[in-house]
Amino acid sequence: MLNRRTLRIKAMQAIYAYMQAEGSDYLLALDEIEKAFAPDLNSMVVQDRKKLEGQKKIATLMFKEWYETRQFDTEETDKDIREAVNDAIRYYQNQLKKDFKLYGSQMVHAVEKIYDHYLSLLQIMEVVVRLIENEEEKKATRFTEKKNPITKYSWATGWCKSCSPTNRTSSALSGVILAGVPIPTRSGIGTKRY
């Protein structure tokens, strides 16, 4: 059944997933800035690692400023830093749009599936009743009886209660195999089966 409570739950699940994805997109945008200022190992020109590290820190601070205020200082004269920050902002906004569409469509799809889940829950009782009826039929049509009931062995007297007097053992230490379970004897494992 579709009610307001179920719809609220689905909406809150989608909002929570979107907020989590927003945090992940923020971290991915910072990774993009880091990649932009990573030293090129294949370059034949020697690169100044300290300068790249400083540019990365400035670009990271500018992106964090933009993230909090949605604007950043455009007075930065270094073209590479501005390009890296603008690329990170574009990447972040594109990822947010994709996530918004994804979680919105997932929410709608989940709401459309609620009625199907409700019908499947109603059918569970029918399946359980059918299984019980099948088990009852099997019990009613079974004609086999248990063969060789488990023989009781008296440890105190040392003999088998269902055995004939000739099969009695002399002490509690000797034993027999009862229902396929070996019982130790003085000479090892017993060999008789009942």
GUPA-70888 format. One line per 4 residues: number of its first residue (from 1); their letters; for each residue x, y, z of N, C-alpha, C. Coordinates in Angstrom, 3 decimals, padded with zeros to 6 digits, always signed. Example, Ala and Ser with C-alpha at 12.3 -4.5 7.8 and 13.67 -1.06 7.14 Angstrom:
# GUPA-70888
1) AS) +013.190:-005.690:+007.800:+012.300:-004.500:+007.800:+013.200:-003.300:+007.800; +012.850:-002.250:+007.080:+013.670:-001.060:+007.140:+012.900:+000.030:+007.870
END
This chain:
# GUPA-70888
1) MLNR) +000.845:-001.168:+000.000:+000.000:+000.000:+000.000:+000.894:+001.236:+000.000; +000.456:+002.212:-000.752:+001.213:+003.448:-000.892:+000.630:+004.500:+000.047; +001.411:+004.909:+001.024:+000.947:+005.962:+001.918:+002.023:+007.033:+002.057; +001.684:+008.099:+002.777:+002.616:+009.230:+002.887:+003.891:+008.855:+003.633
5) RTLR) +003.759:+007.976:+004.615:+004.941:+007.576:+005.393:+005.961:+006.876:+004.495; +005.507:+005.976:+003.649:+006.410:+005.264:+002.743:+007.067:+006.227:+001.768; +006.277:+007.174:+001.262:+006.852:+008.162:+000.343:+007.907:+009.024:+001.036; +007.638:+009.400:+002.296:+008.632:+010.191:+003.036:+009.916:+009.404:+003.243
9) IKAM) +009.777:+008.114:+003.536:+010.967:+007.273:+003.741:+011.795:+007.219:+002.464; +011.143:+006.979:+001.337:+011.872:+006.904:+000.060:+012.534:+008.239:-000.276; +011.829:+009.349:-000.006:+012.406:+010.663:-000.290:+013.612:+010.930:+000.597; +013.525:+010.582:+001.878:+014.647:+010.809:+002.786:+015.836:+009.925:+002.421
13) QAIY) +015.582:+008.705:+001.971:+016.680:+007.847:+001.532:+017.403:+008.464:+000.335; +016.639:+009.001:-000.607:+017.250:+009.613:-001.787:+018.028:+010.874:-001.410; +017.473:+011.690:-000.499:+018.165:+012.911:-000.076:+019.459:+012.566:+000.653; +019.394:+011.559:+001.516:+020.593:+011.151:+002.258:+021.676:+010.657:+001.292
17) AYMQ) +021.282:+009.853:+000.316:+022.256:+009.348:-000.660:+022.860:+010.500:-001.463; +022.031:+011.469:-001.823:+022.534:+012.624:-002.577:+023.517:+013.446:-001.750; +023.218:+013.645:-000.464:+024.128:+014.403:+000.397:+025.458:+013.676:+000.574; +025.400:+012.363:+000.674:+026.647:+011.590:+000.766:+027.449:+011.713:-000.531
21) AEGS) +026.761:+011.659:-001.661:+027.439:+011.786:-002.952:+028.038:+013.178:-003.120; +027.387:+014.193:-002.565:+027.912:+015.556:-002.654:+029.258:+015.664:-001.945; +029.366:+015.041:-000.778:+030.647:+015.028:-000.072:+031.720:+014.278:-000.856; +031.328:+013.185:-001.490:+032.285:+012.418:-002.298:+032.735:+013.214:-003.514
25) DYLL) +031.797:+013.943:-004.125:+032.155:+014.767:-005.293:+033.125:+015.874:-004.908; +032.963:+016.424:-003.712:+033.877:+017.450:-003.219:+035.300:+016.892:-003.129; +035.422:+015.702:-002.562:+036.741:+015.077:-002.435:+037.323:+014.725:-003.807; +036.472:+014.304:-004.727:+036.954:+013.996:-006.077:+037.444:+015.253:-006.795
29) ALDE) +036.781:+016.384:-006.549:+037.232:+017.635:-007.162:+038.593:+018.049:-006.607; +038.798:+017.828:-005.310:+040.115:+018.102:-004.734:+041.181:+017.191:-005.340; +040.800:+015.954:-005.613:+041.735:+015.027:-006.288:+042.084:+015.518:-007.689; +041.105:+016.134:-008.367:+041.381:+016.684:-009.707:+042.430:+017.798:-009.629
33) IEKA) +042.346:+018.634:-008.598:+043.348:+019.692:-008.420:+044.716:+019.075:-008.153; +044.712:+018.024:-007.336:+045.977:+017.355:-007.028:+046.609:+016.762:-008.287; +045.770:+016.173:-009.141:+046.292:+015.605:-010.403:+046.856:+016.701:-011.307; +046.211:+017.870:-011.293:+046.654:+018.961:-012.171:+048.056:+019.432:-011.816
37) FAPD) +048.410:+019.348:-010.535:+049.719:+019.829:-010.108:+050.661:+018.696:-009.707; +050.369:+017.501:-010.144:+051.284:+016.380:-009.898:+052.458:+016.499:-010.867; +053.674:+016.168:-010.418:+054.820:+016.268:-011.327:+054.699:+015.258:-012.462; +055.023:+015.696:-013.663:+054.970:+014.833:-014.841:+056.260:+014.016:-014.894
41) LNSM) +056.164:+012.743:-014.639:+057.346:+011.888:-014.577:+057.920:+011.588:-015.952; +057.132:+011.769:-016.992:+057.609:+011.489:-018.355:+058.230:+012.715:-019.019; +058.181:+013.849:-018.350:+058.704:+015.080:-018.939:+060.233:+015.065:-018.947; +060.792:+015.576:-020.015:+062.248:+015.660:-020.121:+062.786:+016.892:-019.392
45) VVQD) +061.901:+017.849:-019.094:+062.287:+019.067:-018.403:+062.194:+018.836:-016.903; +063.173:+019.277:-016.164:+063.159:+019.149:-014.713:+062.091:+020.090:-014.152; +061.241:+019.529:-013.292:+060.131:+020.313:-012.751:+060.428:+020.747:-011.318; +059.950:+021.920:-010.977:+060.137:+022.453:-009.630:+059.013:+021.915:-008.740
49) RKKL) +059.350:+020.921:-007.919:+058.328:+020.261:-007.093:+057.777:+021.206:-006.025; +058.619:+022.078:-005.486:+058.143:+023.019:-004.466:+057.139:+024.004:-005.054; +057.396:+024.445:-006.275:+056.464:+025.368:-006.927:+055.125:+024.676:-007.191; +055.178:+023.402:-007.663:+053.943:+022.643:-007.915:+053.163:+022.427:-006.617
53) EGQK) +053.896:+022.150:-005.545:+053.229:+021.946:-004.253:+052.565:+023.237:-003.789; +053.233:+024.374:-003.970:+052.647:+025.661:-003.585:+051.419:+026.003:-004.422; +051.496:+025.732:-005.735:+050.333:+025.980:-006.597:+049.157:+025.098:-006.189; +049.462:+023.858:-005.844:+048.387:+022.936:-005.432:+047.712:+023.449:-004.164
57) KIAT) +048.497:+023.937:-003.200:+047.904:+024.445:-001.960:+047.047:+025.682:-002.209; +047.520:+026.576:-003.051:+046.739:+027.790:-003.353:+045.438:+027.415:-004.074; +045.534:+026.496:-005.047:+044.332:+026.072:-005.788:+043.344:+025.373:-004.866; +043.854:+024.564:-003.949:+042.974:+023.878:-002.990:+042.258:+024.884:-002.105
61) LMFK) +042.986:+025.882:-001.621:+042.355:+026.916:-000.790:+041.308:+027.705:-001.571; +041.603:+028.008:-002.824:+040.624:+028.742:-003.648:+039.365:+027.904:-003.879; +039.549:+026.596:-004.112:+038.381:+025.736:-004.328:+037.555:+025.630:-003.048; +038.222:+025.492:-001.907:+037.493:+025.417:-000.638:+036.735:+026.710:-000.372
65) EWYE) +037.338:+027.851:-000.723:+036.660:+029.141:-000.583:+035.428:+029.188:-001.482; +035.573:+028.709:-002.717:+034.424:+028.678:-003.619:+033.340:+027.757:-003.083; +033.738:+026.621:-002.515:+032.768:+025.645:-002.006:+031.932:+026.247:-000.877; +032.547:+027.066:-000.035:+031.823:+027.653:+001.092:+030.998:+028.874:+000.692
69) TRQF) +031.527:+029.688:-000.234:+030.835:+030.953:-000.556:+030.283:+030.994:-001.983; +030.603:+030.008:-002.795:+030.228:+029.929:-004.214:+030.851:+031.051:-005.044; +031.958:+031.594:-004.564:+032.745:+032.551:-005.343:+034.176:+032.512:-004.822; +035.117:+032.854:-005.669:+036.500:+032.876:-005.223:+037.204:+034.098:-005.794
73) DTEE) +038.359:+034.378:-005.220:+039.134:+035.563:-005.580:+039.709:+035.390:-006.987; +039.296:+036.260:-007.900:+039.765:+036.150:-009.292:+041.027:+036.963:-009.537; +041.600:+037.510:-008.471:+042.802:+038.322:-008.627:+044.061:+037.480:-008.779; +043.908:+036.168:-008.680:+045.073:+035.289:-008.814:+045.673:+035.455:-010.203
77) TDKD) +046.966:+035.754:-010.237:+047.623:+036.033:-011.524:+048.101:+034.773:-012.224; +048.273:+033.700:-011.466:+048.781:+032.459:-012.073:+047.671:+031.784:-012.875; +047.901:+031.688:-014.169:+046.895:+031.127:-015.081:+046.638:+029.648:-014.785; +047.696:+028.882:-014.452:+047.538:+027.441:-014.180:+046.634:+027.197:-012.973
81) IREA) +046.800:+028.026:-011.952:+045.969:+027.855:-010.749:+044.510:+028.138:-011.065; +044.247:+029.240:-011.787:+042.855:+029.563:-012.141:+042.220:+028.469:-012.981; +042.982:+027.951:-013.949:+042.443:+026.881:-014.807:+042.146:+025.621:-013.996; +043.059:+025.269:-013.084:+042.847:+024.064:-012.269:+041.612:+024.207:-011.391
85) VNDA) +041.439:+025.394:-010.790:+040.269:+025.611:-009.926:+038.986:+025.603:-010.764; +039.000:+026.258:-011.912:+037.807:+026.262:-012.773:+037.468:+024.854:-013.255; +038.488:+024.057:-013.596:+038.241:+022.666:-014.003:+037.635:+021.862:-012.854; +038.144:+022.067:-011.648:+037.615:+021.348:-010.487:+036.168:+021.754:-010.212
89) IRYY) +035.870:+023.054:-010.367:+034.492:+023.524:-010.146:+033.555:+022.922:-011.184; +033.977:+022.918:-012.444:+033.145:+022.309:-013.494:+032.923:+020.826:-013.237; +033.998:+020.124:-012.849:+033.892:+018.687:-012.556:+032.899:+018.459:-011.416; +033.015:+019.257:-010.354:+032.136:+019.116:-009.191:+030.673:+019.348:-009.577
93) QNQL) +030.412:+020.416:-010.347:+029.033:+020.716:-010.724:+028.456:+019.655:-011.667; +029.262:+019.144:-012.584:+028.789:+018.080:-013.481:+028.452:+016.810:-012.704; +029.313:+016.471:-011.737:+029.036:+015.286:-010.925:+027.764:+015.453:-010.105; +027.546:+016.667:-009.582:+026.321:+016.914:-008.815:+025.072:+016.748:-009.684
97) KKDF) +025.131:+017.229:-010.913:+023.984:+017.076:-011.817:+023.706:+015.605:-012.095; +024.782:+014.849:-012.346:+024.606:+013.413:-012.604:+024.003:+012.705:-011.391; +024.521:+013.023:-010.202:+024.006:+012.396:-008.987:+022.554:+012.764:-008.734; +022.198:+014.024:-009.005:+020.820:+014.464:-008.798:+019.863:+013.665:-009.693
101) KLYG) +020.247:+013.496:-010.958:+019.404:+012.711:-011.867:+019.330:+011.258:-011.441; +020.490:+010.699:-011.049:+020.539:+009.288:-010.666:+019.657:+008.998:-009.461; +019.837:+009.758:-008.385:+019.078:+009.473:-007.164:+017.612:+009.861:-007.307; +017.321:+010.862:-008.137:+015.917:+011.186:-008.409:+015.216:+010.057:-009.141
105) SQMV) +015.867:+009.494:-010.153:+015.252:+008.388:-010.900:+015.159:+007.129:-010.044; +016.167:+006.911:-009.178:+016.094:+005.755:-008.284:+014.935:+005.878:-007.299; +014.682:+007.096:-006.815:+013.580:+007.302:-005.889:+012.236:+007.017:-006.574; +012.073:+007.528:-007.783:+010.820:+007.302:-008.515:+010.631:+005.810:-008.802
109) HAVE) +011.717:+005.147:-009.188:+011.648:+003.714:-009.476:+011.278:+002.923:-008.211; +011.861:+003.310:-007.058:+011.548:+002.623:-005.805:+010.094:+002.824:-005.416; +009.561:+004.013:-005.646:+008.149:+004.275:-005.323:+007.239:+003.454:-006.232; +007.605:+003.326:-007.504:+006.795:+002.530:-008.427:+006.811:+001.052:-008.054
113) KIYD) +007.874:+000.595:-007.410:+007.996:-000.820:-007.037:+007.266:-001.152:-005.731; +006.815:-000.142:-004.988:+006.178:-000.405:-003.697:+004.954:-001.303:-003.857; +004.133:-001.034:-004.839:+002.914:-001.828:-005.027:+003.254:-003.276:-005.363; +004.302:-003.478:-006.187:+004.721:-004.849:-006.522:+005.197:-005.587:-005.271
117) HYLS) +005.945:-004.890:-004.418:+006.400:-005.520:-003.170:+005.217:-005.859:-002.263; +004.226:-004.998:-002.246:+003.036:-005.251:-001.432:+002.309:-006.514:-001.916; +002.161:-006.646:-003.230:+001.497:-007.832:-003.770:+002.304:-009.102:-003.496; +003.621:-009.011:-003.585:+004.440:-010.193:-003.311:+004.351:-010.593:-001.841
121) LLQI) +004.227:-009.608:-000.933:+004.041:-009.938:+000.478:+002.710:-010.645:+000.717; +001.685:-010.222:+000.003:+000.389:-010.892:+000.146:+000.442:-012.329:-000.364; +001.264:-012.590:-001.354:+001.363:-013.939:-001.918:+002.176:-014.886:-001.044; +002.943:-014.360:-000.113:+003.766:-015.227:+000.736:+002.888:-016.177:+001.536
125) MEVV) +001.776:-015.693:+002.064:+000.896:-016.554:+002.870:+000.355:-017.716:+002.039; +000.009:-017.445:+000.801:-000.493:-018.503:-000.080:+000.581:-019.565:-000.305; +001.815:-019.140:-000.491:+002.918:-020.081:-000.720:+003.167:-020.918:+000.528; +003.110:-020.290:+001.715:+003.330:-021.024:+002.959:+002.237:-022.065:+003.162
129) VRLI) +000.981:-021.700:+002.903:-000.132:-022.655:+003.041:+000.052:-023.825:+002.086; +000.473:-023.548:+000.851:+000.705:-024.613:-000.129:+001.820:-025.563:+000.334; +002.880:-025.016:+000.902:+003.975:-025.855:+001.406:+003.513:-026.750:+002.550; +002.698:-026.189:+003.445:+002.185:-026.985:+004.570:+001.300:-028.115:+004.059
133) ENEE) +000.447:-027.835:+003.090:-000.420:-028.869:+002.525:+000.405:-029.973:+001.866; +001.456:-029.622:+001.156:+002.325:-030.621:+000.526:+002.994:-031.511:+001.569; +003.433:-030.919:+002.680:+004.058:-031.702:+003.747:+003.050:-032.662:+004.373; +001.822:-032.199:+004.568:+000.789:-033.064:+005.139:+000.485:-034.242:+004.194
137) EKKA) +000.455:-033.975:+002.899:+000.220:-035.053:+001.930:+001.349:-036.075:+001.972; +002.580:-035.609:+002.072:+003.716:-036.531:+002.140:+003.636:-037.405:+003.384; +003.253:-036.819:+004.517:+003.127:-037.601:+005.747:+002.024:-038.641:+005.627; +000.919:-038.265:+004.993:-000.224:-039.182:+004.872:+000.076:-040.330:+003.917
141) TRFT) +000.862:-040.099:+002.896:+001.125:-041.154:+001.906:+002.394:-041.943:+002.189; +003.075:-041.669:+003.276:+004.297:-042.403:+003.583:+003.936:-043.722:+004.258; +004.393:-044.852:+003.666:+004.075:-046.170:+004.200:+005.287:-046.843:+004.834; +006.392:-046.197:+004.845:+007.591:-046.820:+005.392:+007.636:-046.654:+006.896
145) EKKN) +008.192:-047.645:+007.555:+008.369:-047.587:+008.997:+009.846:-047.583:+009.295; +010.191:-047.148:+010.463:+011.586:-047.162:+010.851:+012.034:-048.600:+011.064; +013.184:-048.926:+010.487:+013.745:-050.256:+010.683:+014.879:-050.165:+011.671; +015.093:-051.252:+012.426:+016.165:-051.322:+013.425:+016.149:-050.116:+014.359
149) PITK) +015.205:-050.101:+015.292:+015.197:-048.990:+016.247:+016.505:-048.981:+017.032; +016.873:-047.841:+017.525:+018.147:-047.700:+018.239:+018.127:-048.596:+019.470; +019.166:-049.418:+019.594:+019.276:-050.339:+020.714:+019.834:-049.604:+021.919; +019.229:-049.842:+023.059:+019.699:-049.180:+024.272:+020.773:-050.044:+024.927
153) YSWA) +021.827:-049.420:+025.336:+022.935:-050.125:+025.966:+023.057:-049.655:+027.403; +023.058:-050.595:+028.311:+023.160:-050.240:+029.715:+024.624:-050.233:+030.119; +025.140:-049.045:+030.424:+026.542:-048.941:+030.831:+026.731:-049.497:+032.252; +025.694:-049.414:+033.039:+025.838:-049.869:+034.422:+025.973:-051.388:+034.494
157) TGWC) +025.141:-052.111:+033.738:+025.185:-053.568:+033.805:+026.063:-054.169:+032.723; +026.329:-053.407:+031.678:+027.234:-053.893:+030.649:+026.572:-054.816:+029.648; +025.275:-054.744:+029.498:+024.660:-055.574:+028.472:+023.595:-054.808:+027.727; +023.276:-055.331:+026.590:+022.344:-054.699:+025.677:+020.936:-055.141:+026.036
161) KSCS) +020.005:-054.207:+026.292:+018.653:-054.557:+026.744:+017.849:-055.319:+025.701; +018.078:-055.038:+024.417:+017.304:-055.733:+023.398:+018.022:-056.982:+022.898; +019.175:-057.291:+023.505:+019.947:-058.451:+023.060:+019.470:-059.705:+023.778; +019.778:-060.832:+023.179:+019.469:-062.111:+023.823:+020.486:-062.347:+024.934
165) PTNR) +020.202:-063.233:+025.863:+021.144:-063.482:+026.969:+022.522:-063.949:+026.483; +022.593:-064.552:+025.315:+023.888:-065.028:+024.823:+024.765:-063.888:+024.328; +024.157:-062.770:+023.989:+024.919:-061.637:+023.480:+025.349:-060.654:+024.563; +025.024:-060.941:+025.823:+025.370:-060.024:+026.894:+026.885:-059.965:+027.050
169) TSSA) +027.364:-058.802:+027.369:+028.798:-058.653:+027.588:+029.093:-058.806:+029.068; +030.302:-059.117:+029.375:+030.643:-059.444:+030.753:+030.897:-058.223:+031.627; +031.310:-057.093:+031.050:+031.592:-055.942:+031.898:+031.164:-054.649:+031.193; +031.154:-053.598:+031.936:+030.758:-052.307:+031.370:+031.833:-051.737:+030.457
173) LSGV) +033.067:-052.254:+030.534:+034.133:-051.736:+029.692:+034.052:-052.256:+028.266; +033.507:-053.453:+028.095:+033.369:-053.956:+026.736:+032.134:-053.329:+026.128; +032.035:-053.333:+024.792:+030.899:-052.667:+024.167:+030.580:-053.241:+022.814; +029.574:-052.682:+022.201:+029.147:-053.098:+020.878:+028.922:-051.852:+020.051
177) ILAG) +028.704:-052.032:+018.761:+028.348:-050.911:+017.904:+026.840:-050.839:+017.856; +026.300:-049.731:+018.326:+024.852:-049.552:+018.366:+024.451:-048.545:+017.312; +023.571:-048.943:+016.453:+023.045:-048.058:+015.406:+024.180:-047.441:+014.604; +025.220:-048.220:+014.360:+026.315:-047.744:+013.536:+027.323:-046.891:+014.262
181) VPIP) +027.182:-046.722:+015.606:+028.119:-045.899:+016.371:+029.058:-046.824:+017.119; +030.373:-046.787:+016.882:+031.288:-047.708:+017.567:+031.455:-047.327:+019.032; +031.478:-048.353:+019.893:+031.713:-048.160:+021.316:+033.024:-048.869:+021.639; +033.950:-048.231:+022.360:+035.249:-048.852:+022.600:+035.157:-050.078:+023.484
185) TRSG) +035.973:-051.059:+023.182:+036.104:-052.267:+024.004:+037.539:-052.352:+024.477; +037.850:-053.385:+025.256:+039.220:-053.544:+025.742:+040.193:-053.746:+024.580; +039.750:-054.443:+023.563:+040.642:-054.763:+022.447:+040.555:-053.739:+021.318; +039.797:-052.637:+021.495:+039.674:-051.638:+020.454:+038.215:-051.320:+020.202
189) IGTK) +037.819:-051.254:+018.942:+036.444:-050.919:+018.587:+035.655:-052.207:+018.423; +034.438:-052.215:+018.969:+033.607:-053.397:+018.906:+033.238:-053.775:+017.470; +032.919:-055.040:+017.256:+032.646:-055.501:+015.902:+031.212:-055.938:+015.720; +030.457:-056.083:+016.802:+029.070:-056.538:+016.652:+028.177:-055.382:+016.233
193) RY) +027.197:-055.663:+015.422:+026.187:-054.669:+015.029:+024.804:-055.225:+015.339; +023.941:-054.390:+015.826:+022.572:-054.793:+016.134:+021.626:-054.016:+015.268
END
